[in-house]
Amino acid sequence: MDNKILIITPPDKIFNQNLSVLLIYPSTAIKKELQDILADTNIEQNIYLYELEEDEHNFDWLLDLSKMSDVVILDVDNSPYHIKMLSSYLISLPN
């Protein structure tokens, strides 16, 4: 199986036709589960990863990606307070 997966972090964005998944502060278990799922696919994918240090923020990037990604996975339990404050908005998005 020849799948192409791009891991992208702030502030970068890739504009292509690949399936895009945004991970927001994913736990190790979520990363492992996604890795297992991706291993069984042959779809080209962009995996956006948002897990900045507590004193770092890139809200513009996060909000842009949450709208343009096909799938958003938000780990509320592992997210810092400033992300938890955005969680109701992120959960309201259709993806």
N, C-alpha and C positions, 0 to 999 in steps of 0.2 A: 504494500500500500504506500503510495507516495503522496502524503499530505503536506501542505505547506502552511505553517503556522507562524505568524509574526507576533511577537510580544512587544507591545508599545506602551511607553510610560509618558507621563507629562513632561514636557509640553507638546510632544509630537502627536501628529495626526496623519493617518494614511487615508487617502481618498481613492478607493478602488471598489470593485464589485464583490469583494470577499464578504462572507458572513462576519459580522462584528459582534464581539462579546465584551462587555465591560464588567470587570471584577472590582468591587469596592471593598477594600480591607478584608479579603477572603482569608478564612482560617486555613490551616494546613490541610484539614480534612476536605474542605471545599476544593482546594487546589488539586489534591490527589484525585478526588472524584471527577473533576473536569479533565484531568490528564487521562484518566481511564476512558472517559467518553471520547475524547479527541483521538485516542489511539485507535479507536474502531471506526473512524470516519476517513474519508478521502476528499473532504471539502477544504478549499483554501479558506483560512480564517485569520482574522485580526483579533488578537486578544489584548484588550486595553487593561492595564493594571494600575489601579489607584490605591496606593498604600504609602502615603508620604509620612514623614516624621511629624510628630505632634505640632511642632512650631512652623511647619511648612503648609502652604495652602495653594491650591490652584483651582478655585471654584469655577472660573470661566471654562476651563478645560473639562472639568467634571460635568458641568451642566450641558455643555455642548455635546460631549460624548454620550451622556445619558439620553439625549434626544436622537442622536444619529446611529446608535448601536441597535442591532437586532435583538439582542438579549442583554439585560442588566441583572447582575447578581450582586445584591447588597447584603453583606453580613453585618447586620445591625449590632449583634452581640460583640463583635470585635472592632467596631467603628468607634472612633473618638467622638467626644461630645459634639463638636462642630458638624460632623457628618450626620449624627443622630438627629440634629435639628433640621436637616434637609430630607430626612428619610420619608416623611409623609409626602413630600413633593415627588421624590424619586419613585415611590411606590405607586403614585397616581398615574405615572406614565404608562402607555399601553404596552411597552416592551418589557 
